[in-house]
Amino acid sequence: MASDFTQPGVIAGSRRGFLAGIGAAAVGISLTGLAGCGARGKSINFYNWDTYIGATTLKDFKKATGIGVKMSLFANNDELFAKLRGGNQGYDVIVPTNDFVERMIDADMLLPLDRAKIPNFKNIAPGFQNVAFDPGRRYSMPYTWLVLGLGYRKSKIQGVPDSWKWVFDSDRYKGRIGLLAEAGDLCRLVLKYMGDDMNSKDPAALSRVQAMLTKQKPNVAVFHDDNGQDLLLSGDIDIVIEYNGDIAQVMREDKDLDFVVPGEGSQVSSDCLCIPKGAPNPALATEFINYLLDAQAGAEITRTIRYPTPNAAAAALMGPDYRDNPVIFPPKAILDKCEYAKYNGEAMSRLYEDVITRVRAA
């Protein structure tokens, strides 16, 4: 299946703990804060989702360029935005999702990219080269695309849970349900289930979201910070809202796990590589971004993280176990019901946050 995805209106999330597998000490990963620069050589600071880089990518980059990478992890876009809103604490490259790219552009938090120094942009599939949330790709380069759906344990769930009902509007799996903590994503999925515009600006629609989630809260085990696949794998929950790539990762470890995009449709997203304002090393950051868009580097990342790649040259190097995987590439009939999240201004972003804060406090 093709590895790009476009929706009408588009111009032509852990992602999981495998630190031992990529050698945390060797690449300077910090889980708690920004890793300090090494005494020797050049280095950059990379603020990324968990399990969202290839097993050898950072080592390979250092070998090729002499530039070290210190990688710190954030749990969701809300955390990323809050961390940078008060000023850059030393990060050179970040990985926001499309609606947060738009939000950060609006807040003047991103540096324009020097496209002349990113020749590997030629590897990107046409559908991702010019996008509504960043026309002309002035501030972002595409890293992945992804779809939210339901990861589940087949032996514990009755049939295929092909509706959002089972996590938003039912006590069938009481105490075994995991919902996303990220406010905007969760609100939009409930709107989708209720048949409203997923990107609605109507406060009354958000009030209905709050009422439904408040009613459902006693059935929910956890609002997770993008580690739902780990909770599912460990047996702490049986059904969870998660990204397709995260569930594809754990399905390699446990054959009792599966993934479905509910029939009502879902949210499709694109995670991007950006340079935040105040980056200490923008030239080195640009070199790193260009490296990540290389065909071989992109394929190495994709083999590890199991997300759909917008890098056409990398996708061409992948085998049928990736290209033909319906978890990584859901059926077109379902994708046709999916939409990109839109940034609708700071007031709406704060309303999403207020709604979920009230639900969790109820």
PyMOL commands that set and color helices and strands:
alter all, ss='L'
color gray80, all
select helices_A, chain A and resi 19-22+24-27+57-65+77-85+98-106+115-117+119-123+126-128+135-137+165-168+183-194+203-219+228-234+244-251+282-292+295-305+312-315+320-323+332-335+346-361
alter helices_A, ss='H'
color red, helices_A
select strands_A, chain A and resi 42-49+67-74+93-94+141-153+177-180+220-224+239-243+257-260+267-273+339-340
alter strands_A, ss='S'
color yellow, strands_A
deselect
rebuild
show_as cartoon
